Amino acid sequence: MAENKKVEGVTTRDDALDSGVPMMAGDPSEPAGPEDALGSGKKRGDYSEVVGNKQHYASVVNPNHDASDPTSPAYVLVHQNPLVEQRGDEKGVKGGSHPLADEVK
């Protein structure tokens, strides 16, 4: 994370697994907990300064995998940094909670 960068909002816990990404206020029907800044889907907060310049990737099951083709990868890497820019508010959905496999083209 970028040093000395802050975003408005609150975190839900203070432990080793808390990435420090705040929970932004939204619709009361939404699941409780912080938004996933590096997750797929719209987020109410701007976390670009919190994430900083460090590059983040996640390995996900390839939804386009062809088991009959030995050269078809079963897993692919998703570059997560561009996902921070997915901003907005999706009613009833916690920010950044779509499957990362949705980002595989």
N, C-alpha and C positions, 0 to 999 in steps of 0.2 A: 504494500500500500504506500501511497505517497505520504511523505512525512508532513505533519502539521496541517493536514487538509481536513476540513470538517464539512458536514452536510447537515441541514436542519432535520430534526426528527429524533426518535428515541430508539435505542436498541432494547431487546427484550431480556438479555442476560449478559453477564460479564464472566465468560469462561473461555477456555482455550479454543473452543469450536466456534465462537462468535466472531465473525469476520468484521464486525463493527459497522455493517451497513444498516442505516437507520430504517425504522418502519415509518413510512409516511402515512398520514391519516387518509382514509378512503371510505368506501361504503361499509357500513356495519356488517353486511352479509359476507364480507371477504374473510378468508382464513386469517387468523392472527399470526403474527411473526414478521420478521424483517423481509424486505424485498431481496431478491437475488440479483445483485448488480450485474453479474456475469451470466445470468440465465436468459433463456429465450422468452420474449414477450415484453409488452410495454411496462415501463416502470414510471412511477410518479416523480421519483427523485432524479437529479442529475449527479451521477456518481463518477463522472469522468475524472475529476480531480482526486477522488478517493482511490480509484484504481491506479492512477498514475501511468507511467510508461512501461511497466513490467508487462510482458506478453503472457496471456493466459490461454491455455488449450485444454480441452477435455476429450477423452476417448469415448465414443458412443457407438452403439451397434449400428452398422450401416443398413439403413432401410432399403437400399438398392442392391444389397448383396444377392448374388446369383450363385447358389450352392452348386450348380452344375458347371460353373466356370471356376477353375482353380486359380485364376488370376484376379478374381473378384474379392476385394478385401471384406472381411467380416466386420471389421471395426474401422472407423475413420476418426481423424482429429477434427474438432470444431474449434476454430479460432474465436475465442469468446470476447476479446476486446471490442469488436464492432457492435456486440450486443448491448453494450452500455448505452449506446445512442438510441436504442429503441425506447422512446419515451411516450407517455400518454397515460390514460387511465382506462382500464378495461373493467367495467362494472362487475363486481362479484368475484374478481380474480386477483389473487396476490401477485404483485409485480414480479416478472421474471420466472414464472412457474410453468411455462410451456416446456415440453420435452426438448432437449438439445437436438435430438434427431430431426426435429422440424427444420433445423438450419442446414441440413445436408441437402445439397443440390443434386 
